[in-house]
Amino acid sequence: KGEWSDNTSDKKFIKNANGLWELSIGDIRQYFGITNPEHHVAKIAVIARTADGSSQTSDNFIDVLDEGFHMSLTCDASSLVLTAPTTIQFNVATTQKADITLKVDNQEIGSVKGNTQLTKSHSFSTKGQFYTVTATATNGTETISKEMTIAYPQTSSAATYPGGVPKQGAVKNSDGTVTFCIAAPGKASVILIPSWDNYQTLDKNVMKYQDYNGFRYFWVTTTEKLDDSVYYPYYYLVDGTIPSLFLTTTTTNRFPKPASPTCPATLMKNSLTQCWQFTEAISTIMNGITPLLNSTYPTADPLPYMKCSCATSQATVPTATASISAPSALPFRK
């Protein structure tokens, strides 16, 4: 709302008696000047900063609900894909008093009657499990349920890439299946998250690995036959996180490899070859971006991705023009 640098009273937070900063905006549509009745507010994005602009918070997204009976199910886990035994705290909140239950794989872990909050913790410790967490709330006339999945997949196991020499990217096999391969030195587990599995984290997509010529390659062959003419978005979970976007240079058709893991934020604005730091939102939206390689790995530059922390030192990278490869169909290599 308004200009970022303007310190106006309608954007000023006030510290309350509990030491928390508050901003009361009243009617949402009036506050943001929304007059079109067809426009629906689903979320409010909030970034708070100091008056002098020297410090600010990260992005905060607040759900906006219509009047009536609603429920949210949230947790304090940084990722819903676990790489170690983890205790997670779940919070169920309702807009009206209700009887609330919380279950993990249909086993109740907590309940409350006539309340608007339920907070419970649960420990997840068995590898190879994909847990379903279900919250249910009943206000006497309506019942609402919400679910989330907590995945604790098996770690990648050692196995030789078909043929013995890893070929990075997507390789179409004679039976119609596809073998995916990604280089990720120093990593323990990689999972393929594909559109044909509705982006679910499944045990069958946990990739195996092969250490070859000093580098580690993760690979998996699909159980499905994939059509050359169909666009199949996908992404990888590397040790429980999503890497940044893959980049290729148009001159060498290979990945630029920064000499430093950090780069100044000013380089992010214009040149893709100068910094590989992109927001997680863009990484998710553009999933399925695949590397374009002319030969089998490894030769030089084994890393297919890099995530910059954008601090102070500048990354040394090629100055050739760069492009993000988002093909209309999966670029199978035959």
C-alpha positions as CSV (number, residue, x, y, z in Angstrom):
1,K,0.0,0.0,0.0
2,G,1.5,3.3,-1.1
3,E,5.2,3.9,-1.6
4,W,7.7,1.7,0.2
5,S,9.6,4.7,1.5
6,D,6.6,6.7,2.8
7,N,6.2,6.8,6.6
8,T,2.4,7.4,6.8
9,S,0.1,6.8,9.8
10,D,-2.0,4.3,8.0
11,K,1.0,1.9,7.8
12,K,2.5,2.6,11.2
13,F,2.6,-0.3,13.7
14,I,2.0,0.4,17.4
15,K,3.5,-1.6,20.2
16,N,0.8,-3.0,22.5
17,A,0.9,-3.8,26.2
18,N,2.3,-7.3,25.5
19,G,5.3,-5.9,23.6
20,L,3.9,-6.9,20.2
21,W,3.6,-4.6,17.2
22,E,0.1,-4.1,15.8
23,L,-1.5,-2.5,12.8
24,S,-5.3,-2.1,12.6
25,I,-6.5,-1.7,9.0
26,G,-10.3,-1.9,9.5
27,D,-12.2,-2.9,6.4
28,I,-9.8,-4.6,4.1
29,R,-11.4,-3.6,0.8
30,Q,-11.6,0.1,1.9
31,Y,-8.0,0.1,3.3
32,F,-6.6,-1.2,0.0
33,G,-9.0,0.7,-2.2
34,I,-10.6,-2.3,-3.8
35,T,-13.8,-1.3,-5.5
36,N,-14.4,-4.1,-8.0
37,P,-16.9,-6.5,-6.4
38,E,-15.5,-9.4,-8.5
39,H,-12.1,-9.0,-6.9
40,H,-11.6,-11.4,-3.9
41,V,-8.9,-10.9,-1.3
42,A,-7.4,-14.3,-0.4
43,K,-4.1,-13.2,1.3
44,I,-2.4,-10.1,2.6
45,A,1.4,-9.8,2.1
46,V,3.1,-7.9,4.9
47,I,6.7,-6.7,5.2
48,A,7.5,-4.5,8.2
49,R,10.5,-2.2,8.4
50,T,12.1,0.3,10.7
51,A,11.2,3.9,10.2
52,D,14.6,4.7,8.7
53,G,14.5,1.6,6.4
54,S,17.7,0.1,7.9
55,S,16.0,-3.2,8.8
56,Q,13.0,-5.2,7.7
57,T,11.2,-8.5,8.2
58,S,10.8,-11.3,5.7
59,D,7.6,-11.7,3.7
60,N,4.6,-12.6,5.8
61,F,1.4,-13.9,4.1
62,I,-1.9,-13.7,6.1
63,D,-4.9,-15.7,4.9
64,V,-8.1,-13.7,4.5
65,L,-11.3,-15.8,5.1
66,D,-14.9,-15.0,4.3
67,E,-17.4,-14.8,7.2
68,G,-18.5,-18.2,8.5
69,F,-16.9,-21.3,9.9
70,H,-13.3,-21.9,8.8
71,M,-10.3,-23.8,10.0
72,S,-6.5,-23.7,9.5
73,L,-3.9,-26.5,10.0
74,T,-0.3,-25.3,10.4
75,C,2.9,-26.6,11.8
76,D,6.3,-25.3,12.8
77,A,8.3,-27.6,10.5
78,S,10.6,-25.8,8.1
79,S,9.9,-28.6,5.5
80,L,7.3,-31.3,5.3
81,V,10.0,-33.6,4.0
82,L,12.1,-34.9,6.8
83,T,15.7,-36.0,6.7
84,A,16.1,-36.9,10.3
85,P,13.8,-37.9,13.3
86,T,11.8,-34.7,14.0
87,T,9.2,-33.5,16.5
88,I,6.7,-31.2,14.9
89,Q,4.2,-28.9,16.6
90,F,0.8,-28.7,14.9
91,N,-1.7,-25.9,15.4
92,V,-5.4,-26.0,14.5
93,A,-7.3,-22.8,14.6
94,T,-11.0,-22.2,13.9
95,T,-13.1,-19.0,13.4
96,Q,-15.8,-20.3,15.7
97,K,-15.8,-22.5,18.9
98,A,-15.8,-26.1,17.9
99,D,-14.9,-29.7,18.9
100,I,-11.4,-30.2,17.4
101,T,-9.5,-33.5,16.9
102,L,-6.0,-34.0,15.4
103,K,-4.9,-37.4,14.1
104,V,-1.8,-38.9,12.6
105,D,-2.6,-41.8,10.3
106,N,-6.0,-42.1,11.9
107,Q,-4.5,-42.3,15.4
108,E,-5.8,-39.4,17.6
109,I,-3.0,-37.3,19.1
110,G,-5.1,-34.6,20.6
111,S,-8.6,-33.1,21.0
112,V,-10.5,-30.2,22.6
113,K,-14.2,-29.3,23.0
114,G,-15.8,-25.9,22.5
115,N,-12.5,-24.1,21.7
116,T,-10.9,-22.3,18.8
117,Q,-7.4,-23.6,19.2
118,L,-5.7,-27.0,19.5
119,T,-1.9,-27.3,19.7
120,K,-0.2,-30.7,19.8
121,S,3.3,-32.1,19.1
122,H,4.1,-35.4,17.5
123,S,7.4,-37.2,16.8
124,F,8.2,-38.7,13.4
125,S,11.0,-41.2,13.5
126,T,10.4,-44.1,11.0
127,K,12.1,-43.8,7.7
128,G,10.1,-44.8,4.6
129,Q,6.9,-43.5,6.1
130,F,4.5,-40.9,4.6
131,Y,2.3,-39.7,7.4
132,T,-1.2,-38.2,6.9
133,V,-2.0,-35.5,9.5
134,T,-5.8,-34.8,9.7
135,A,-7.5,-32.0,11.6
136,T,-11.3,-32.1,12.1
137,A,-13.5,-29.4,13.6
138,T,-17.3,-29.5,14.3
139,N,-19.3,-26.5,15.5
140,G,-22.6,-28.4,15.9
141,T,-23.9,-27.8,12.4
142,E,-20.8,-28.0,10.2
143,T,-17.8,-30.3,10.0
144,I,-14.5,-29.2,8.4
145,S,-11.4,-31.4,7.8
146,K,-7.9,-30.5,6.5
147,E,-4.9,-32.7,5.8
148,M,-1.2,-32.4,5.3
149,T,1.4,-35.0,4.5
150,I,4.7,-35.4,6.4
151,A,7.2,-37.4,4.4
152,Y,10.2,-39.2,5.9
153,P,11.5,-41.0,2.9
154,Q,14.3,-43.5,2.7
155,T,17.7,-42.0,2.0
156,S,19.2,-42.6,-1.4
157,S,21.0,-46.0,-1.7
158,A,24.0,-46.7,-3.9
159,A,23.4,-48.3,-7.3
160,T,25.1,-48.1,-10.7
161,Y,23.5,-45.9,-13.3
162,P,22.2,-48.0,-16.2
163,G,25.1,-48.5,-18.5
164,G,27.6,-47.5,-15.9
165,V,28.2,-43.8,-17.0
166,P,25.8,-41.2,-15.5
167,K,24.0,-39.1,-18.2
168,Q,22.6,-36.0,-16.6
169,G,19.1,-34.8,-17.5
170,A,16.2,-36.9,-18.8
171,V,17.1,-40.0,-20.9
172,K,14.3,-41.7,-22.8
173,N,14.5,-45.5,-22.6
174,S,13.4,-48.0,-25.3
175,D,10.5,-49.1,-23.2
176,G,9.1,-45.6,-22.9
177,T,10.3,-45.0,-19.3
178,V,12.6,-42.1,-18.6
179,T,15.8,-42.1,-16.4
180,F,16.4,-38.8,-14.6
181,C,19.9,-37.9,-13.3
182,I,21.2,-35.0,-11.4
183,A,24.7,-34.2,-10.0
184,A,24.6,-33.3,-6.3
185,P,28.1,-33.8,-4.8
186,G,28.1,-34.0,-1.0
187,K,24.3,-34.7,-0.7
188,A,22.7,-37.7,0.9
189,S,19.2,-37.9,-0.6
190,V,17.4,-36.6,-3.7
191,I,13.8,-37.2,-4.6
192,L,12.1,-36.6,-8.0
193,I,8.8,-34.7,-7.5
194,P,7.0,-35.0,-10.9
195,S,3.7,-33.6,-12.3
196,W,2.6,-37.1,-13.3
197,D,2.5,-38.1,-9.6
198,N,0.6,-34.9,-8.8
199,Y,3.8,-33.4,-7.2
200,Q,3.6,-35.9,-4.3
201,T,6.6,-37.0,-2.4
202,L,6.6,-40.7,-3.0
203,D,9.0,-43.4,-1.9
204,K,9.3,-44.8,-5.5
205,N,10.8,-41.6,-6.6
206,V,13.7,-41.6,-4.1
207,M,16.7,-41.5,-6.3
208,K,19.7,-43.9,-6.1
209,Y,23.2,-42.6,-6.4
210,Q,26.5,-43.4,-8.1
211,D,29.8,-41.9,-7.2
212,Y,31.6,-41.5,-10.5
213,N,35.0,-39.8,-11.2
214,G,34.9,-38.0,-7.9
215,F,31.3,-36.7,-8.2
216,R,28.0,-38.0,-6.9
217,Y,25.1,-38.5,-9.3
218,F,21.5,-39.3,-8.3
219,W,19.2,-41.1,-10.7
220,V,15.8,-42.8,-10.9
221,T,13.9,-44.5,-13.7
222,T,10.2,-43.9,-13.9
223,T,7.7,-46.7,-13.6
224,E,5.5,-44.8,-16.0
225,K,6.0,-44.5,-19.8
226,L,6.2,-40.8,-20.7
227,D,5.1,-39.3,-24.0
228,D,7.6,-37.3,-26.0
229,S,5.0,-34.7,-27.0
230,V,3.7,-34.0,-23.5
231,Y,5.1,-31.3,-21.2
232,Y,6.0,-32.8,-17.9
233,P,7.0,-30.3,-15.2
234,Y,9.0,-31.7,-12.3
235,Y,11.5,-30.7,-9.7
236,Y,14.0,-32.2,-7.2
237,L,14.1,-32.3,-3.5
238,V,17.8,-32.3,-2.4
239,D,18.2,-33.2,1.2
240,G,14.7,-32.0,1.8
241,T,15.0,-28.6,0.0
242,I,14.3,-27.3,-3.5
243,P,17.4,-26.1,-5.3
244,S,17.3,-22.8,-7.2
245,L,16.4,-22.6,-10.9
246,F,18.6,-24.4,-13.4
247,L,20.5,-22.0,-15.7
248,T,22.2,-22.6,-19.0
249,T,24.4,-20.4,-21.1
250,T,23.5,-20.1,-24.8
251,T,27.2,-20.0,-25.8
252,T,28.4,-23.2,-24.1
253,N,25.1,-24.9,-23.3
254,R,26.4,-25.7,-19.9
255,F,25.9,-24.4,-16.4
256,P,27.8,-21.4,-15.2
257,K,29.6,-22.2,-12.0
258,P,30.2,-19.3,-9.5
259,A,33.6,-19.3,-7.8
260,S,31.9,-18.0,-4.6
261,P,28.6,-19.1,-3.0
262,T,27.6,-15.5,-2.4
263,C,26.8,-12.5,-4.6
264,P,25.5,-9.0,-4.1
265,A,21.8,-8.5,-4.4
266,T,22.3,-5.8,-7.0
267,L,23.4,-8.4,-9.5
268,M,20.0,-10.2,-9.3
269,K,18.1,-7.5,-11.3
270,N,19.3,-7.9,-14.9
271,S,21.8,-10.6,-15.6
272,L,20.9,-14.3,-15.1
273,T,24.5,-15.3,-15.6
274,Q,25.6,-13.1,-12.7
275,C,23.6,-14.6,-9.9
276,W,21.6,-17.7,-9.3
277,Q,19.6,-16.5,-6.4
278,F,15.8,-16.6,-7.0
279,T,12.9,-16.6,-4.6
280,E,11.5,-19.9,-3.5
281,A,8.2,-18.8,-5.1
282,I,9.8,-18.6,-8.5
283,S,11.7,-21.8,-8.0
284,T,8.4,-23.5,-7.4
285,I,6.5,-21.9,-10.2
286,M,9.2,-22.7,-12.7
287,N,9.7,-26.2,-11.7
288,G,10.6,-28.6,-14.5
289,I,13.4,-26.4,-15.8
290,T,15.9,-28.9,-17.1
291,P,19.6,-28.8,-17.9
292,L,20.7,-29.0,-21.6
293,L,23.9,-30.9,-21.9
294,N,25.9,-32.0,-25.0
295,S,27.8,-34.9,-23.5
296,T,27.8,-37.3,-20.5
297,Y,29.1,-36.1,-17.2
298,P,31.5,-35.5,-15.7
299,T,33.8,-33.2,-17.4
300,A,33.9,-29.7,-16.0
301,D,31.4,-27.8,-13.8
302,P,29.6,-30.8,-12.2
303,L,27.1,-28.8,-10.2
304,P,23.8,-28.3,-12.0
305,Y,22.5,-25.8,-9.4
306,M,23.7,-23.2,-7.0
307,K,21.9,-21.1,-4.5
308,C,23.5,-17.8,-3.5
309,S,23.0,-16.2,-0.1
310,C,23.5,-12.8,-1.7
311,A,25.8,-11.3,0.9
312,T,28.8,-9.2,-0.1
313,S,31.3,-11.0,-2.3
314,Q,30.7,-11.2,-6.0
315,A,30.5,-14.4,-7.9
316,T,32.8,-14.9,-10.8
317,V,30.7,-16.2,-13.7
318,P,30.5,-16.2,-17.5
319,T,29.3,-13.0,-19.1
320,A,27.6,-14.7,-22.0
321,T,23.9,-14.3,-22.5
322,A,21.9,-16.7,-20.4
323,S,18.5,-18.2,-20.7
324,I,16.0,-20.1,-18.6
325,S,15.1,-23.3,-20.4
326,A,11.3,-23.9,-20.0
327,P,10.6,-26.3,-22.9
328,S,7.1,-27.1,-24.2
329,A,7.9,-30.7,-23.9
330,L,10.3,-32.7,-21.8
331,P,13.7,-32.6,-23.5
332,F,14.4,-36.3,-23.6
333,R,18.0,-37.4,-24.5
334,K,18.1,-40.5,-26.7
